[in-house]
Amino acid sequence: MRQFRMLAVGLAVLTASACSAPVPPRSAAPPRPTPTPITLPAPTGDHPVGTTVRYLKDASRPDPWNLDVAARELKVTLWYPAERGEGRRAAYMTPKESELTIKGSRIAGVPFDLLSRTRTNAVTDAEPTGRRLPLVVLSPGFTKPVSTLTSLAEDLASRGYVVAGIDHTYESYATTFPGGRVAECLACDSDTDPGFGSGLVRVRAADVSFVLDRLPAIWDGAGRIDRARIAMVGQSIGGASAVAAMVADPRVRAGIDMDGTTYARIPETGFTRPFMFIGASPHVPGGRDQSWDRDWKLLDGWKRWLVLTGAEHQSFTDGALLADALGVRPVAGALSGARAAELTRTYVAAFLDQHLRSRPQPILDAPSARHPEAKLCPAACAGVTG
């Protein structure tokens, strides 16, 4: 599990696993010119995209991070194919969420409201369309709100998926609830504790199961979902949580871990549901992070292991797109944000189309001339070092 931070000169990747308390930018950093508002890339599917937010309270369990809260609260953002594309575009973050995220991620030299001015493509509360739509649950990296996966979510919705993105309360720098109440990152005080990762993915697996239980009751459009076709996709600890959720809940039929060290243990008897690892070079076979080596041996069903040459930890999120907009490369030779988003969208959608829609996807079986950065492991990763 890693997090990214922005240095005084712009965006860079923070590879350490620890979560630091929010720290304001150094006062010595010179102010940068006010950036032009960032616009997320347009979705590539045939449908306009709608979005809406719902709030849930699980009275059956206390919050694991806030001992004063007797019920676990969750914010769920839904993206879905819409009847029309006209209307008010959804906010990427609130100004307060933007401020806390920028401070917590140590982004220096940019306005605190920068992320609240990022432009999305989804229309707020648009009328949904379609029937028997597959459902994809999204889970973000530690300290990050699910809005950092908006580009992927919008693209999947445009392709005819309903996407349920979960903000796991007290695990990100800011989650806003009705009335403007903001839950900050209490879990950041515990992330160096022994067993933290294993405990966190158990919490997220419970969050996912609760959302699946409650979705029909909280959203009128839920009747359009085919509940026999559910997958989960996550980045970093969210990807590790996809493993945990699938082990705990058989409703999740397929899963993707995007560059996340895994913590939940797959049963020694094996695991037959489809799963895909997609990550950066530390996740090559025998690389610095060997959790995928361990779990690969226990995946008995359809499985793929992809490494993207030039990818960084945040290449699978909107972080790389924001770096592009600020004119920053976290590491020399890193993929551009636009290319990273294209590759992530392409391979995630291919996996979901194959396993939730029974549409074979050749790019999952052999190298692609259009996507030479994508290496199929273990065999094709021989020349990639981690």
N, C-alpha and C positions, 0 to 999 in steps of 0.2 A: 504494500500500500504506500503510495507516494502522493505528494501534493505539489502544485506548482506555485510559484510566487513571481511577482513582477519586481525587478530591481529598478534602481533609479533611472536606468537608461531604457527600461521597457520590460517586456515579458521574458522570463526565463523559467526553466523547469526546476522545481525543488524535488530532488530525488529522495530525500530523507523520509522515513515513515512517520516520524513524530509530528504531532499537531501542536504548534506553538499557539499561545494565547495571542489574540489580535494585537498587533503592534503598528502604530501609525508610522507613515513614511518618515525618514530622517529629514529634519528641518533643513539640512544643508543641501538637499537635492534641489537643483534648479527647476522651476516650473516649466512644464512642457507646453507648447501651444495647444489650445483647446482642440482636441481631435474632432474631425468630422464624425457625426453619428454613424455608428457601425450598422450595416445592413446584412442580415444573414442571407446566405445564398437561397435562391428560389428553389422550392421543392421540384422534383423531377417527375412526379406522377401526374396522372390525368385529372385528379380531383382538386378543387379548392379545399382549404383546410380550415376547420373550426377548432375552437378550444374553449374549455370551461374549467372552473376550479370547484372542487368539493372538499368539505372538511368532515372528518370522521372522529369518533371517540370510542375507544375500545374499553368499556367499563370492566371487562373481565381480567384486566391486568394493569398494575401500576406502571408508571413510566420508569424505565430502568435507569435513566440518567438524572431525573429530578425527583428526589424522594418526597417532595411535598405535593406531588401530583398523583392522585389515586387512579387515574385513567389515562391510557396512552392516546394522545391526540395525533392525528396525521392530516397533512395537506396533500391532496391528490389532484394533479393537473391532467386533464384529458385532452388529447388531440384526436381528430377524427375527420373522415371525408365529409365535406359540407355540400349543401345544395348550391350555394352561391358564394362567391369570393368577395362580395362587397360588404363593407362595414368597418367598424373600428378595430384596428390591429391590436393584438394583445401586447401588454407590456412585457418586456424581458425580465426586469426586476423592478421593484419599487426603489425610490431614491434611498431609503434607509437600508434596504437589502444591498444595494450597490455600494453604499458607504461601508457597511460592515464587511462585505466581501473583499473590497479593495484594501481596507485596513488589515483584515485578517490574512490576506494573501500577500501583504507587503508590497502592494503596487504603489510605487512612488512617482510623483511628477505628473499624475493625471487627475482630472476632477473626480471628486467622490461620486458624482452622479453619472459617470460615464456609462455604466452598464444599464442604468435605467433609461438611457437614451438610445440603446441598441434597438434596431428595428426588426421586428419579426414579420412573418408572412401569414400567420393564422388570425382569423377573425373571431373576436370574442363572442361567445354564445351563438354562433351561427347554427342554422338548422342542419342537423345531421342527415346523411343520405346513405343508402345501401342497406343490405341485409346479409345475415350470416357472415359478419365480418370477423376475421381473426383478431385476437387481442394480444398486445405486447405490453408487458410490464417493464418499466424502465427504473433503474436504481443508480444514483450518481455516486461519484467518489466521495471519500470522507472529507468533510468540511465544505463540500460544494452542494449548492441547491440543484434540484433536478432541471432547473432552467438552463444549466450549462450543457444539457443534451438536447436543447430545443431544435437545432438544425437537423439532427437525426430524427427526432420525433415528428417534425413537420413533414419530412420526406416520406416517412413510413405512412403517415396519415394520408398523404396525397396519393399513395399507391394502394389505398383501400384497407388499411389497418386502423383499428382503434388502439391508441397508445395511452396507457395509464402510468404517468410518472409520479413516483412517490417521493415526497420530501420527508425524510426520516428525522423527526423532531429532535432537537438538541444535538444533532450530529453534523450540522452545517453552521456556517457563520450567521445565518439569518433565515428564519422561517416566519412568515407573517400570517397571523390568524385574524379572523373577523374583529373589527374594532381597532385594528392597527397594532394589536399586541404582537411583539416580536420575540420569538424564542431563539436565543443565541446558543453557541456551541458549548454546552456543558460537558459533553463527552471528550472534548479536547483536553480536559484536565486528567483524563484517565488513559490516554492512548499509549502510554509507555508501561502500563500495568501488565503483568504476566497474564496471558490468555485473553488479552483485550480483543484481538482480531476474531478469535473463535466465538467469544461472547457477542460481539457486535453482529456477526453474520446470523447468529441465532435470533437476535432481536429483529433483524431485517426480514428473515424468513417468516417470523410471526406477523410482521407488518404486511407482508405480501398476502399471506393466507387471509388475514382480516379484510384487506381490500377486496380480494376475490369474493369473500362471503358477502360483503356489503354493497358491492357495485350495483347490483340490480335495484337496490332500494334508493340509491342516492342520485341516479341519473336516468332521466326518461329515455335517453338513447341506448341504454344498456340492452334493451330488447333486440337491438340490431346485432348484438355480439353472438358469435357461435362459441359457446363456452366449452365445446369439445376441442377448440383450437386455440390454445393459450401458450405463449412462450414468454421467456424473460431474458432481458438484455441488460447488462450493467457494465460500468466502467470502474476500474480499480476495485475498491472494497465492494462496490455494487456488482461487479462481475463475480467476485468471490461469493456474494450473497445469492447469485443465480444458482450456484451449485447447492448452497444450503437450502434454498427454497425448493429446488427440485427434489432433493433428498427427503424433505419434510412433507411436500404436498404433491400428490400425483396428478393434480389438475394442470400443473406446469409441464407441458409435453416436450418442450425443447428449450435450450438455453445457450447463451453466448456470454463468455467472459472476455471483456475488452481490457487487456493489460492489467489484470488484477491477480496478485498473489492469492492463492486459495488457502482457506482455513478450515472449512467444513470437510470432514472426512467422508469420502465415498465409501459405502459398505464394501468390505473385502470380498463379498459375493459378487461384486460388479454392479454395473449401472448400464442399462440398455437404451435409455432415451437419448435422442440426438443431442450432441453438444459440440460447440466450436470454441476454441481458444483463438483469439486474434490479438496480437500485441507487438511490442517493440523488441529490439534486439536482446535485452536481458532475459527474454523468455525463449530464446533458442534452446533446443535440447542441450543439456549440460551447461547452460549459461549461469549467470549469477543468481537467478531465481529458479530454483529447481522444483518448485511446487507443482508445476505443470508436468514435469517428468514423472513425478510420483502418481499424479492423478490419471495421466494418459494410459497407464497400464491397467487402470481399473475401469476404463470406459469400454464396455463390451458392445455397444451399439454403433450406429453411424457416428463418426467423429472426424473433426478436422482441426489442424493446428497450423495457423497462419502467422507469419511474422512479416511486417511491413518494413522494408529497408528505408532508413531515414526517419522512421517514426519515433516520436518521443511519448512520454506518458500521457500528455494532454492532447496528442494528435487525434484521439478518439472522442474529443469533446469540442465545444465551441472555443476553448482556450486558444487553440492554434489559429482559428479565424480572427480572434481578437488581436493576436500577435501580428498577423498580416496587416490588419487595419492600422496598427501602430508602427508598422515598418520595422518590426523586430523579428529576429530569428533566435530562438533560445540556444541553439547549437549550430555551428557551421555545418552545412550539408543536410540540415533537417528538412523534411518535407514541408512545403508551403501549407498553410492552413486550408486553402482551397483544394489542393490535391489530397490532403489527408481526409477532408470531409467527403470528397468524391469516393475515395477508396472505402472509407468506413460505410458510407451509405450503400455502395454497390455490394459489398460482401455481406453486410447484415441483411439487406433485402434479399439477396440470393439465398442465404440460409433459410430465412423465413418463408420465402416462396416455395422452396423445395419441401420443407417439413410441415408447414401449415396449409399449403395449397397443392401439394403433390405435383409441383412443376419442376422437373429436373433442371439443374443449373450446371452447365459444363465448366464454368470457371471454378467450381468447387472441387473439380476432379483432376484438373491439369493446369499447368502454367498458362497465363493469359498474356498475349502480346500487347493488349491494351492496358494491362495492369502489371507491368514487369516488377514493380516493387513488392508484390505479394508473393511470398515464398511459401510453398507447401511443405511443411515439416512432417516427419523428421528429414526425409531424404534431401529436399531442395534447400535446406538450411545449412548445408555443410560449409558454405563460404561466408556465412553471416556470424559474426562474433558477438557474444553478449557479456 
